[in-house]
Every structure is written in structure tokens, then in C-alpha cells.
Amino acid sequence: MRLFGATVSKGAHPYPSARIWAPWNLRLGAVSSLGPGVICYSVGSITVEDHVTISQGAHLCAATHDYRDPAFPLFVGAIRIETGAWVAAEAFIGPGVRVGRRAVIGARSVVTKDVSDGAVVVGNPAHQIGSR
């Protein structure tokens, strides 16, 4: 990944089956992991800070299209997953989303808005059920 421009910190563990669309837009912090089958659609920047777990099959999607415009323009929004957060299995994080420090994103949740520090969110759309 580093050969293609990704910033990968010491102790980070991207699984071989993780798919990175544009490695030069990925920053993976120390002791963080991208689990098996994780997709990083890094049209925009994706920052995964230190001690973050992105579990198997999660999808970090830093771009979409404006369906309301007939020209269907691309919308790019940076994603930031902050220190100590956990994105559980098969969760989806949309463009422009910040996941706060130590937040938990439940399995198969769909996150389209920022998540506060320490919040535990689940569902589609994701909603807060607790805090840690």
C-alpha cells in the first residue's frame, strides 16, 4: 500500500483482502486494522486514526452522486474515523462523516451523519443507543 501512496503507520494491519480504491487518499494510524473484505472507496481522503478497528466487510465510501441533479455530479467527502473507534462488521460509512473518538458503529449500520465521541450507534439509518 505504501508503494502506491498510502500512509500506513507502525503496527497497522490491513488484511490482504481489504480493497483500497485510491491508496494515496488513505491514512491508516498506528495499531489500527482494516479487516478482511473491507472496502475503502477512497475517491476522497479516508483517515483512520490510531487504535481503530474496521471489522470485516465494512465499507468506507468517500464519494456519491447528487441524484437530484440531472447531470448526476460526483460529491466527494472526506471520512475520518477517530482514535479508539470501532466500525463493526459490514457497516457502511458515507462521505463526509466523522466517527468520534471511542465511538462504536454497530454491525450493518448505515452512517450518513457525524457520530459523537463515545457514542454507540446502530441501524439504518444509524441512531444512538448508548455511549461508552
HUURVEN-V910429 format. One record per residue. PSI is psi in whole degrees, -180 to 180 (none if undefined). NEAR is the number of other C-alpha atoms within 10 Angstrom. D_FIRST is the distance of its C-alpha to the first C-alpha in Angstrom with 1 decimal. Layout:
psi->PSI near->NEAR d_first->D_FIRST
psi->PSI near->NEAR d_first->D_FIRST
This chain:
psi->-39 near->13 d_first->0.0
psi->-37 near->12 d_first->3.8
psi->-26 near->8 d_first->5.4
psi->13 near->10 d_first->5.3
psi->-2 near->13 d_first->6.6
psi->148 near->16 d_first->5.4
psi->113 near->17 d_first->7.9
psi->114 near->20 d_first->7.7
psi->168 near->16 d_first->11.3
psi->133 near->12 d_first->13.2
psi->-1 near->14 d_first->14.1
psi->149 near->18 d_first->11.6
psi->90 near->17 d_first->11.2
psi->124 near->19 d_first->9.0
psi->149 near->14 d_first->11.1
psi->-27 near->11 d_first->10.1
psi->-1 near->14 d_first->12.2
psi->138 near->19 d_first->10.6
psi->124 near->18 d_first->10.3
psi->116 near->19 d_first->8.5
psi->-46 near->15 d_first->10.8
psi->91 near->18 d_first->9.7
psi->-31 near->22 d_first->6.3
psi->-13 near->19 d_first->8.5
psi->10 near->21 d_first->10.8
psi->133 near->25 d_first->9.1
psi->118 near->19 d_first->10.3
psi->116 near->25 d_first->10.3
psi->173 near->23 d_first->13.4
psi->138 near->18 d_first->14.8
psi->33 near->17 d_first->15.9
psi->159 near->25 d_first->14.5
psi->148 near->24 d_first->13.4
psi->109 near->26 d_first->12.3
psi->179 near->21 d_first->14.8
psi->133 near->18 d_first->15.3
psi->9 near->18 d_first->15.4
psi->140 near->25 d_first->14.3
psi->125 near->22 d_first->13.9
psi->97 near->24 d_first->12.4
psi->82 near->22 d_first->14.3
psi->53 near->25 d_first->13.0
psi->-41 near->23 d_first->15.6
psi->177 near->22 d_first->16.5
psi->142 near->24 d_first->14.7
psi->119 near->27 d_first->13.8
psi->122 near->19 d_first->14.3
psi->109 near->26 d_first->14.4
psi->-169 near->21 d_first->16.5
psi->148 near->22 d_first->17.4
psi->40 near->20 d_first->18.8
psi->140 near->25 d_first->18.0
psi->123 near->23 d_first->17.9
psi->107 near->26 d_first->16.8
psi->171 near->20 d_first->18.7
psi->136 near->22 d_first->18.5
psi->2 near->21 d_first->18.7
psi->155 near->25 d_first->18.5
psi->115 near->24 d_first->17.8
psi->110 near->26 d_first->16.7
psi->103 near->25 d_first->18.2
psi->18 near->24 d_first->18.2
psi->155 near->19 d_first->20.6
psi->-171 near->15 d_first->23.9
psi->152 near->12 d_first->27.0
psi->99 near->11 d_first->30.4
psi->-18 near->10 d_first->32.6
psi->-20 near->8 d_first->35.8
psi->125 near->8 d_first->35.3
psi->-25 near->7 d_first->36.4
psi->-10 near->9 d_first->33.8
psi->49 near->11 d_first->31.1
psi->153 near->12 d_first->28.9
psi->136 near->12 d_first->25.3
psi->123 near->14 d_first->25.0
psi->134 near->18 d_first->21.8
psi->126 near->19 d_first->21.6
psi->145 near->19 d_first->19.1
psi->137 near->25 d_first->18.5
psi->121 near->22 d_first->18.8
psi->113 near->28 d_first->18.9
psi->167 near->21 d_first->20.8
psi->131 near->21 d_first->21.1
psi->3 near->20 d_first->22.4
psi->160 near->26 d_first->22.3
psi->123 near->24 d_first->22.0
psi->109 near->27 d_first->21.1
psi->176 near->21 d_first->22.8
psi->131 near->21 d_first->22.4
psi->19 near->21 d_first->22.2
psi->156 near->26 d_first->22.9
psi->127 near->24 d_first->22.2
psi->120 near->27 d_first->21.4
psi->175 near->23 d_first->22.5
psi->142 near->26 d_first->21.8
psi->10 near->20 d_first->23.1
psi->139 near->21 d_first->23.4
psi->125 near->21 d_first->23.3
psi->117 near->26 d_first->23.4
psi->169 near->20 d_first->25.4
psi->133 near->21 d_first->25.2
psi->14 near->21 d_first->25.9
psi->157 near->25 d_first->26.5
psi->128 near->26 d_first->26.3
psi->116 near->28 d_first->25.6
psi->159 near->23 d_first->27.5
psi->136 near->19 d_first->26.4
psi->17 near->19 d_first->26.5
psi->155 near->22 d_first->27.4
psi->113 near->21 d_first->26.9
psi->117 near->25 d_first->26.2
psi->-1 near->16 d_first->27.1
psi->159 near->16 d_first->28.5
psi->148 near->15 d_first->27.5
psi->129 near->22 d_first->28.0
psi->158 near->17 d_first->29.9
psi->133 near->19 d_first->29.0
psi->0 near->17 d_first->30.0
psi->147 near->21 d_first->30.9
psi->118 near->21 d_first->30.7
psi->148 near->24 d_first->30.5
psi->162 near->21 d_first->30.9
psi->-180 near->16 d_first->31.9
psi->103 near->13 d_first->31.7
psi->156 near->11 d_first->32.0
psi->139 near->21 d_first->30.8
psi->153 near->18 d_first->33.7
psi->133 near->15 d_first->34.1
psi->-7 near->11 d_first->35.9
psi->-168 near->12 d_first->35.7
psi->163 near->13 d_first->34.0
psi->none near->9 d_first->32.7
